[in-house]
């Protein structure tokens, strides 16, 4: 399940995101998936699958996975890697301040 927070707390601490992994959060009623590469680059996307509106599970085997119908998305760009989704996940601009991922 997605953890809840508010924008005033930031989205998530960088240290809480596994390398080559992700965290799915609900912040002010927005479902967000935050990914982190092995090199420490952080990216954020809507966690709502563009195929049928399910909440994505997060990064598994190198892709953001939606378990409803098997769509997969690139964890750096949000682009569709495998359908049935045809539209990328919406990018959410973020920045890292004092070790916290926050809205840009």
The first five atom37 places (N, CA, C, CB, O) and aatype in JSON, in Angstrom:
{
  "aatype": [20, 20, 20, 20, 20, 20, 20, 20, 20, 20, 20, 20, 20, 20, 20, 20, 20, 20, 20, 20, 20, 20, 20, 20, 20, 20, 20, 20, 20, 20, 20, 20, 20, 20, 20, 20, 20, 20, 20, 20, 20, 20, 20, 20, 20, 20, 20, 20, 20, 20, 20, 20, 20, 20, 20, 20, 20, 20, 20, 20, 20, 20, 20, 20, 20, 20, 20, 20, 20, 20, 20, 20, 20, 20, 20, 20, 20, 20, 20, 20, 20, 20, 20, 20, 20, 20, 20, 20, 20, 20, 20, 20, 20, 20, 20, 20, 20, 20, 20, 20, 20, 20, 20, 20],
  "atom_mask": [
    [1, 1, 1, 1, 1],
    [1, 1, 1, 1, 1],
    [1, 1, 1, 1, 1],
    [1, 1, 1, 1, 1],
    [1, 1, 1, 1, 1],
    [1, 1, 1, 1, 1],
    [1, 1, 1, 1, 1],
    [1, 1, 1, 1, 1],
    [1, 1, 1, 1, 1],
    [1, 1, 1, 1, 1],
    [1, 1, 1, 1, 1],
    [1, 1, 1, 1, 1],
    [1, 1, 1, 1, 1],
    [1, 1, 1, 1, 1],
    [1, 1, 1, 1, 1],
    [1, 1, 1, 1, 1],
    [1, 1, 1, 1, 1],
    [1, 1, 1, 1, 1],
    [1, 1, 1, 1, 1],
    [1, 1, 1, 1, 1],
    [1, 1, 1, 1, 1],
    [1, 1, 1, 1, 1],
    [1, 1, 1, 1, 1],
    [1, 1, 1, 1, 1],
    [1, 1, 1, 1, 1],
    [1, 1, 1, 1, 1],
    [1, 1, 1, 1, 1],
    [1, 1, 1, 1, 1],
    [1, 1, 1, 1, 1],
    [1, 1, 1, 1, 1],
    [1, 1, 1, 1, 1],
    [1, 1, 1, 1, 1],
    [1, 1, 1, 1, 1],
    [1, 1, 1, 1, 1],
    [1, 1, 1, 1, 1],
    [1, 1, 1, 1, 1],
    [1, 1, 1, 1, 1],
    [1, 1, 1, 1, 1],
    [1, 1, 1, 1, 1],
    [1, 1, 1, 1, 1],
    [1, 1, 1, 1, 1],
    [1, 1, 1, 1, 1],
    [1, 1, 1, 1, 1],
    [1, 1, 1, 1, 1],
    [1, 1, 1, 1, 1],
    [1, 1, 1, 1, 1],
    [1, 1, 1, 1, 1],
    [1, 1, 1, 1, 1],
    [1, 1, 1, 1, 1],
    [1, 1, 1, 1, 1],
    [1, 1, 1, 1, 1],
    [1, 1, 1, 1, 1],
    [1, 1, 1, 1, 1],
    [1, 1, 1, 1, 1],
    [1, 1, 1, 1, 1],
    [1, 1, 1, 1, 1],
    [1, 1, 1, 1, 1],
    [1, 1, 1, 1, 1],
    [1, 1, 1, 1, 1],
    [1, 1, 1, 1, 1],
    [1, 1, 1, 1, 1],
    [1, 1, 1, 1, 1],
    [1, 1, 1, 1, 1],
    [1, 1, 1, 1, 1],
    [1, 1, 1, 1, 1],
    [1, 1, 1, 1, 1],
    [1, 1, 1, 1, 1],
    [1, 1, 1, 1, 1],
    [1, 1, 1, 1, 1],
    [1, 1, 1, 1, 1],
    [1, 1, 1, 1, 1],
    [1, 1, 1, 1, 1],
    [1, 1, 1, 1, 1],
    [1, 1, 1, 1, 1],
    [1, 1, 1, 1, 1],
    [1, 1, 1, 1, 1],
    [1, 1, 1, 1, 1],
    [1, 1, 1, 1, 1],
    [1, 1, 1, 1, 1],
    [1, 1, 1, 1, 1],
    [1, 1, 1, 1, 1],
    [1, 1, 1, 1, 1],
    [1, 1, 1, 1, 1],
    [1, 1, 1, 1, 1],
    [1, 1, 1, 1, 1],
    [1, 1, 1, 1, 1],
    [1, 1, 1, 1, 1],
    [1, 1, 1, 1, 1],
    [1, 1, 1, 1, 1],
    [1, 1, 1, 1, 1],
    [1, 1, 1, 1, 1],
    [1, 1, 1, 1, 1],
    [1, 1, 1, 1, 1],
    [1, 1, 1, 1, 1],
    [1, 1, 1, 1, 1],
    [1, 1, 1, 1, 1],
    [1, 1, 1, 1, 1],
    [1, 1, 1, 1, 1],
    [1, 1, 1, 1, 1],
    [1, 1, 1, 1, 1],
    [1, 1, 1, 1, 1],
    [1, 1, 1, 1, 1],
    [1, 1, 1, 1, 1],
    [1, 1, 1, 1, 1]
  ],
  "atom_positions": [
    [[0.83, -1.2, 0.0], [0.0, 0.0, 0.0], [0.86, 1.25, 0.0], [-0.94, 0.0, 1.21], [1.98, 1.25, 0.52]],
    [[0.34, 2.31, -0.59], [1.07, 3.57, -0.66], [1.03, 4.27, 0.69], [0.48, 4.48, -1.76], [0.0, 4.27, 1.36]],
    [[2.15, 4.86, 1.07], [2.22, 5.62, 2.31], [1.66, 7.01, 2.07], [3.68, 5.69, 2.84], [1.77, 7.55, 0.97]],
    [[1.04, 7.58, 3.12], [0.45, 8.91, 2.97], [1.35, 9.96, 3.6], [-0.95, 8.97, 3.6], [2.08, 9.69, 4.55]],
    [[1.29, 11.17, 3.05], [2.05, 12.29, 3.59], [1.42, 13.58, 3.11], [3.52, 12.22, 3.18], [0.4, 13.58, 2.43]],
    [[2.06, 14.69, 3.49], [1.6, 15.97, 2.98], [2.77, 16.68, 2.33], [0.99, 16.84, 4.12], [3.92, 16.4, 2.66]],
    [[2.49, 17.58, 1.43], [3.53, 18.26, 0.67], [4.49, 19.01, 1.58], [2.92, 19.21, -0.34], [5.65, 19.19, 1.23]],
    [[4.02, 19.47, 2.75], [4.89, 20.22, 3.65], [6.0, 19.34, 4.21], [4.08, 20.82, 4.79], [7.03, 19.85, 4.65]],
    [[5.81, 18.02, 4.21], [6.83, 17.08, 4.7], [7.78, 16.66, 3.59], [6.16, 15.85, 5.29], [8.71, 15.89, 3.85]],
    [[7.59, 17.14, 2.37], [8.31, 16.6, 1.24], [7.63, 15.3, 0.84], [9.82, 16.38, 1.56], [6.63, 14.9, 1.44]],
    [[8.16, 14.64, -0.16], [7.54, 13.41, -0.64], [8.12, 12.21, 0.08], [7.74, 13.26, -2.16], [7.38, 11.38, 0.62]],
    [[9.46, 12.11, 0.09], [10.12, 10.95, 0.71], [11.6, 11.29, 0.89], [9.95, 9.65, -0.16], [12.15, 12.09, 0.14]],
    [[12.23, 10.69, 1.89], [13.67, 10.85, 2.06], [14.38, 10.0, 1.01], [14.12, 10.43, 3.5], [13.98, 8.87, 0.75]],
    [[15.43, 10.55, 0.41], [16.19, 9.81, -0.6], [16.68, 8.49, -0.02], [17.39, 10.66, -1.11], [16.69, 7.47, -0.71]],
    [[17.1, 8.5, 1.24], [17.61, 7.29, 1.89], [16.56, 6.19, 2.0], [18.14, 7.62, 3.26], [16.91, 5.02, 2.16]],
    [[15.28, 6.55, 1.93], [14.2, 5.56, 2.04], [13.84, 4.91, 0.7], [12.98, 6.21, 2.62], [12.98, 4.03, 0.66]],
    [[14.49, 5.34, -0.38], [14.23, 4.76, -1.7], [15.37, 3.81, -2.02], [14.09, 5.88, -2.81], [16.52, 4.24, -2.07]],
    [[15.09, 2.53, -2.24], [16.17, 1.6, -2.57], [16.81, 1.92, -3.93], [15.65, 0.16, -2.57], [16.12, 2.37, -4.84]],
    [[18.11, 1.68, -4.05], [18.79, 1.86, -5.33], [18.15, 0.94, -6.36], [20.32, 1.57, -5.21], [17.85, -0.21, -6.06]],
    [[17.94, 1.45, -7.56], [17.24, 0.72, -8.62], [15.86, 0.28, -8.15], [18.07, -0.5, -9.06], [15.36, -0.78, -8.55]],
    [[15.26, 1.09, -7.3], [13.95, 0.76, -6.76], [13.04, 1.97, -6.74], [14.08, 0.19, -5.36], [13.26, 2.95, -7.45]],
    [[11.99, 1.88, -5.91], [11.0, 2.95, -5.89], [10.23, 2.94, -4.58], [10.04, 2.81, -7.06], [10.3, 1.99, -3.8]],
    [[9.51, 4.02, -4.39], [8.56, 4.15, -3.29], [7.29, 4.74, -3.9], [9.13, 5.05, -2.1], [7.36, 5.7, -4.66]],
    [[6.14, 4.16, -3.56], [4.86, 4.71, -3.99], [4.26, 5.44, -2.8], [3.89, 3.58, -4.53], [4.12, 4.87, -1.71]],
    [[3.91, 6.71, -3.0], [3.38, 7.54, -1.92], [2.09, 8.22, -2.37], [4.41, 8.6, -1.47], [1.86, 8.41, -3.57]],
    [[1.27, 8.57, -1.4], [0.12, 9.44, -1.65], [0.4, 10.73, -0.9], [-1.26, 8.77, -1.19], [0.5, 10.73, 0.33]],
    [[0.54, 11.83, -1.63], [0.83, 13.13, -1.04], [-0.28, 14.08, -1.44], [2.24, 13.66, -1.48], [-0.48, 14.36, -2.63]],
    [[-0.99, 14.59, -0.45], [-2.12, 15.48, -0.72], [-3.04, 14.89, -1.78], [-1.62, 16.87, -1.17], [-3.44, 15.57, -2.73]],
    [[-3.38, 13.62, -1.62], [-4.28, 12.88, -2.51], [-3.73, 12.64, -3.9], [-5.57, 13.62, -2.62], [-4.48, 12.23, -4.79]],
    [[-2.44, 12.89, -4.13], [-1.79, 12.58, -5.41], [-1.01, 11.29, -5.24], [-0.85, 13.75, -5.89], [-0.19, 11.18, -4.33]],
    [[-1.25, 10.31, -6.11], [-0.49, 9.06, -6.09], [0.79, 9.27, -6.89], [-1.33, 7.87, -6.67], [0.75, 9.63, -8.06]],
    [[1.93, 9.04, -6.23], [3.23, 9.34, -6.82], [4.14, 8.13, -6.67], [3.87, 10.59, -6.17], [4.18, 7.5, -5.61]],
    [[4.89, 7.8, -7.73], [5.94, 6.79, -7.63], [7.26, 7.54, -7.82], [5.77, 5.63, -8.71], [7.47, 8.22, -8.82]],
    [[8.15, 7.39, -6.83], [9.47, 8.02, -6.87], [10.49, 6.91, -7.08], [9.78, 8.84, -5.55], [10.53, 5.95, -6.31]],
    [[11.31, 7.05, -8.11], [12.3, 6.02, -8.43], [13.7, 6.56, -8.17], [12.17, 5.55, -9.9], [13.94, 7.77, -8.2]],
    [[14.63, 5.63, -7.9], [16.04, 6.02, -7.72], [16.91, 5.03, -8.45], [16.42, 6.09, -6.21], [16.79, 3.82, -8.28]],
    [[17.82, 5.56, -9.29], [18.75, 4.71, -10.03], [19.87, 4.27, -9.1], [19.32, 5.45, -11.26], [20.01, 4.79, -7.99]],
    [[20.67, 3.31, -9.56], [21.82, 2.85, -8.79], [22.79, 4.01, -8.54], [22.54, 1.7, -9.52], [23.49, 4.02, -7.53]],
    [[22.83, 4.98, -9.46], [23.71, 6.14, -9.33], [23.12, 7.21, -8.42], [24.01, 6.73, -10.7], [23.77, 8.23, -8.15]],
    [[21.89, 7.0, -7.95], [21.27, 7.94, -7.02], [20.39, 9.0, -7.65], [22.31, 8.61, -6.26], [19.91, 9.89, -6.95]],
    [[20.16, 8.92, -8.98], [19.26, 9.88, -9.63], [17.82, 9.58, -9.24], [19.44, 9.83, -11.18], [17.39, 8.42, -9.24]],
    [[17.08, 10.63, -8.91], [15.7, 10.49, -8.45], [14.75, 11.05, -9.51], [15.49, 11.21, -7.09], [15.0, 12.11, -10.08]],
    [[13.66, 10.32, -9.77], [12.64, 10.73, -10.73], [11.28, 10.46, -10.1], [12.8, 9.98, -12.11], [11.14, 9.56, -9.27]],
    [[10.27, 11.23, -10.5], [8.92, 11.01, -9.96], [7.89, 11.07, -11.08], [8.6, 12.06, -8.88], [8.01, 11.84, -12.04]],
    [[6.88, 10.23, -10.92], [5.82, 10.12, -11.92], [4.49, 9.92, -11.2], [6.09, 8.95, -12.9], [4.45, 9.54, -10.03]],
    [[3.41, 10.18, -11.92], [2.11, 9.79, -11.41], [2.12, 8.28, -11.24], [0.95, 10.25, -12.37], [2.62, 7.56, -12.1]],
    [[1.57, 7.8, -10.13], [1.51, 6.36, -9.89], [0.21, 5.77, -10.43], [1.63, 6.07, -8.39], [-0.13, 4.63, -10.1]],
    [[-0.49, 6.53, -11.25], [-1.74, 6.06, -11.86], [-1.43, 5.57, -13.27], [-2.82, 7.19, -11.87], [-1.03, 6.35, -14.13]],
    [[-1.63, 4.28, -13.5], [-1.36, 3.69, -14.81], [-2.23, 4.35, -15.87], [-1.59, 2.17, -14.78], [-3.42, 4.57, -15.65]],
    [[-1.63, 4.65, -17.0], [-2.34, 5.33, -18.08], [-3.26, 4.39, -18.87], [-1.36, 5.97, -19.02], [-3.99, 4.85, -19.74]],
    [[-3.23, 3.1, -18.57], [-4.09, 2.15, -19.28], [-5.49, 2.15, -18.7], [-3.5, 0.75, -19.22], [-6.46, 2.43, -19.41]],
    [[-5.61, 1.85, -17.4], [-6.96, 1.77, -16.83], [-7.08, 2.41, -15.46], [-7.38, 0.34, -16.74], [-8.08, 2.22, -14.77]],
    [[-6.06, 3.18, -15.05], [-6.17, 3.94, -13.82], [-5.78, 3.22, -12.54], [-7.53, 4.41, -13.68], [-5.99, 3.75, -11.46]],
    [[-5.23, 2.02, -12.64], [-4.77, 1.31, -11.45], [-3.53, 2.01, -10.89], [-4.46, -0.18, -11.78], [-2.84, 2.72, -11.61]],
    [[-3.27, 1.8, -9.61], [-2.05, 2.33, -9.0], [-0.91, 1.37, -9.3], [-2.22, 2.52, -7.46], [-1.02, 0.17, -9.07]],
    [[0.2, 1.91, -9.84], [1.35, 1.06, -10.15], [1.97, 0.55, -8.86], [2.41, 1.83, -10.99], [1.84, 1.16, -7.8]],
    [[2.65, -0.59, -8.97], [3.26, -1.22, -7.81], [4.61, -0.61, -7.47], [3.41, -2.71, -8.04], [5.0, -0.57, -6.31]],
    [[5.32, -0.13, -8.46], [6.67, 0.37, -8.27], [7.62, -0.4, -9.16], [7.1, 0.27, -6.79], [7.19, -1.13, -10.05]],
    [[8.92, -0.23, -8.93], [9.93, -0.85, -9.79], [10.11, -2.31, -9.41], [11.27, -0.1, -9.69], [10.34, -2.65, -8.25]],
    [[10.0, -3.16, -10.43], [10.28, -4.59, -10.32], [10.98, -5.01, -11.58], [8.97, -5.43, -10.08], [10.52, -4.71, -12.68]],
    [[12.1, -5.71, -11.44], [12.86, -6.21, -12.59], [13.18, -5.09, -13.59], [12.09, -7.32, -13.3], [13.15, -5.31, -14.8]],
    [[13.49, -3.89, -13.07], [13.95, -2.81, -13.93], [12.88, -1.93, -14.55], [14.74, -3.37, -14.98], [13.22, -1.0, -15.29]],
    [[11.6, -2.2, -14.28], [10.52, -1.38, -14.84], [9.5, -1.06, -13.76], [9.83, -2.1, -16.03], [9.33, -1.82, -12.8]],
    [[8.81, 0.08, -13.91], [7.67, 0.37, -13.05], [6.54, -0.53, -13.53], [7.26, 1.92, -13.1], [6.19, -0.51, -14.71]],
    [[5.98, -1.31, -12.64], [5.01, -2.35, -13.0], [3.6, -2.0, -12.54], [5.42, -3.68, -12.41], [3.39, -1.58, -11.4]],
    [[2.65, -2.17, -13.43], [1.24, -2.12, -13.06], [0.74, -3.56, -13.05], [0.4, -1.21, -14.06], [0.75, -4.24, -14.08]],
    [[0.3, -4.01, -11.89], [-0.1, -5.42, -11.77], [-1.49, -5.69, -12.32], [-0.03, -5.84, -10.34], [-1.86, -6.86, -12.48]],
    [[-2.28, -4.66, -12.6], [-3.63, -4.9, -13.11], [-3.62, -5.62, -14.46], [-4.38, -3.58, -13.23], [-4.32, -6.61, -14.64]],
    [[-2.82, -5.11, -15.4], [-2.81, -5.7, -16.75], [-1.41, -5.9, -17.3], [-3.59, -4.83, -17.69], [-1.25, -6.26, -18.46]],
    [[-0.38, -5.67, -16.47], [0.99, -5.97, -16.88], [1.74, -4.88, -17.6], [0.97, -7.14, -17.72], [2.83, -5.12, -18.13]],
    [[1.2, -3.67, -17.64], [1.94, -2.58, -18.27], [3.24, -2.33, -17.51], [1.09, -1.28, -18.34], [3.29, -2.47, -16.29]],
    [[4.28, -1.94, -18.25], [5.57, -1.63, -17.65], [6.05, -0.29, -18.2], [6.61, -2.75, -17.91], [5.84, 0.03, -19.37]],
    [[6.71, 0.48, -17.32], [7.17, 1.82, -17.67], [8.64, 1.98, -17.29], [6.31, 2.9, -16.98], [9.1, 1.38, -16.32]],
    [[9.36, 2.79, -18.07], [10.76, 3.07, -17.79], [10.86, 3.89, -16.5], [11.43, 3.83, -18.99], [10.17, 4.89, -16.37]],
    [[11.71, 3.48, -15.53], [11.78, 4.18, -14.25], [12.52, 5.52, -14.3], [12.44, 3.3, -13.25], [12.53, 6.25, -13.31]],
    [[13.14, 5.85, -15.44], [13.85, 7.13, -15.58], [13.02, 8.12, -16.39], [15.22, 6.91, -16.26], [13.04, 9.32, -16.11]],
    [[12.28, 7.62, -17.39], [11.54, 8.51, -18.29], [10.02, 8.4, -18.15], [11.92, 8.22, -19.7], [9.3, 9.31, -18.55]],
    [[9.53, 7.3, -17.59], [8.09, 7.06, -17.52], [7.51, 6.51, -18.8], [7.39, 8.33, -17.16], [6.3, 6.26, -18.88]],
    [[8.34, 6.31, -19.83], [7.87, 5.81, -21.13], [7.37, 4.37, -21.0], [9.0, 5.88, -22.18], [7.82, 3.61, -20.15]],
    [[6.43, 4.02, -21.86], [5.9, 2.66, -21.89], [6.98, 1.71, -22.4], [4.62, 2.57, -22.78], [7.56, 1.93, -23.46]],
    [[7.24, 0.65, -21.64], [8.17, -0.4, -22.04], [7.39, -1.58, -22.58], [9.07, -0.83, -20.84], [7.81, -2.24, -23.53]],
    [[6.24, -1.84, -21.97], [5.37, -2.95, -22.4], [3.93, -2.56, -22.12], [5.74, -4.29, -21.67], [3.61, -2.06, -21.04]],
    [[3.04, -2.79, -23.1], [1.63, -2.47, -22.97], [0.9, -3.47, -22.11], [0.98, -2.4, -24.32], [1.48, -4.41, -21.58]],
    [[-0.38, -3.23, -22.0], [-1.29, -2.55, -22.91], [-1.3, -1.01, -22.84], [-2.64, -3.03, -22.64], [-1.84, -0.38, -23.75]],
    [[-0.72, -0.4, -21.82], [-0.68, 1.08, -21.8], [0.02, 1.59, -23.05], [0.05, 1.6, -20.51], [0.97, 0.97, -23.54]],
    [[-0.45, 2.72, -23.57], [0.17, 3.32, -24.75], [0.71, 4.72, -24.47], [-0.83, 3.38, -25.89], [1.4, 5.3, -25.31]],
    [[0.4, 5.25, -23.31], [0.81, 6.61, -22.94], [1.75, 6.54, -21.75], [-0.43, 7.49, -22.62], [1.51, 5.77, -20.82]],
    [[2.83, 7.33, -21.76], [3.76, 7.3, -20.63], [3.12, 7.81, -19.34], [4.99, 8.15, -20.95], [2.09, 8.48, -19.37]],
    [[3.73, 7.46, -18.22], [3.3, 8.03, -16.95], [3.62, 9.52, -16.95], [3.99, 7.3, -15.74], [4.64, 9.94, -17.49]],
    [[2.76, 10.31, -16.34], [2.99, 11.75, -16.26], [4.17, 12.03, -15.33], [1.72, 12.5, -15.76], [4.23, 11.52, -14.21]],
    [[5.11, 12.85, -15.81], [6.27, 13.23, -15.01], [5.86, 14.26, -13.96], [7.4, 13.78, -15.9], [5.08, 15.17, -14.24]],
    [[6.39, 14.1, -12.76], [6.18, 15.08, -11.7], [7.53, 15.72, -11.4], [5.55, 14.4, -10.4], [8.44, 15.03, -10.94]],
    [[7.68, 17.02, -11.65], [8.97, 17.67, -11.39], [9.29, 17.67, -9.89], [8.96, 19.12, -11.92], [8.49, 18.12, -9.07]],
    [[10.47, 17.16, -9.55], [10.91, 17.11, -8.16], [12.34, 17.62, -8.05], [10.81, 15.68, -7.6], [13.07, 17.73, -9.04]],
    [[12.72, 17.94, -6.84], [14.1, 18.31, -6.53], [14.45, 17.69, -5.19], [14.28, 19.87, -6.5], [13.57, 17.34, -4.4]],
    [[15.75, 17.55, -4.93], [16.21, 17.01, -3.65], [16.79, 18.16, -2.85], [17.26, 15.86, -3.86], [17.69, 18.86, -3.31]],
    [[16.26, 18.34, -1.63], [16.76, 19.36, -0.7], [17.01, 18.7, 0.64], [15.76, 20.55, -0.56], [16.1, 18.11, 1.23]],
    [[18.23, 18.81, 1.11], [18.58, 18.26, 2.42], [18.19, 16.79, 2.55], [17.91, 19.06, 3.53], [17.71, 16.35, 3.6]],
    [[18.39, 16.03, 1.47], [18.11, 14.61, 1.49], [16.66, 14.23, 1.36], [18.63, 14.04, 2.73], [16.3, 13.06, 1.5]],
    [[15.8, 15.21, 1.09], [14.36, 14.98, 0.96], [13.93, 15.28, -0.48], [13.55, 15.85, 1.97], [14.26, 16.33, -1.02]],
    [[13.19, 14.35, -1.08], [12.62, 14.59, -2.41], [11.36, 15.43, -2.2], [12.29, 13.23, -3.15], [10.49, 15.08, -1.41]],
    [[11.28, 16.54, -2.92], [10.16, 17.45, -2.78], [9.73, 17.94, -4.16], [10.52, 18.64, -1.85], [10.48, 17.82, -5.13]],
    [[8.54, 18.49, -4.23], [8.06, 19.05, -5.49], [8.96, 20.21, -5.9], [6.59, 19.52, -5.37], [9.38, 21.01, -5.06]],
    [[9.26, 20.3, -7.2], [10.14, 21.38, -7.7], [9.35, 22.67, -7.84], [10.76, 21.0, -9.07], [9.9, 23.69, -8.24]]
  ]
}
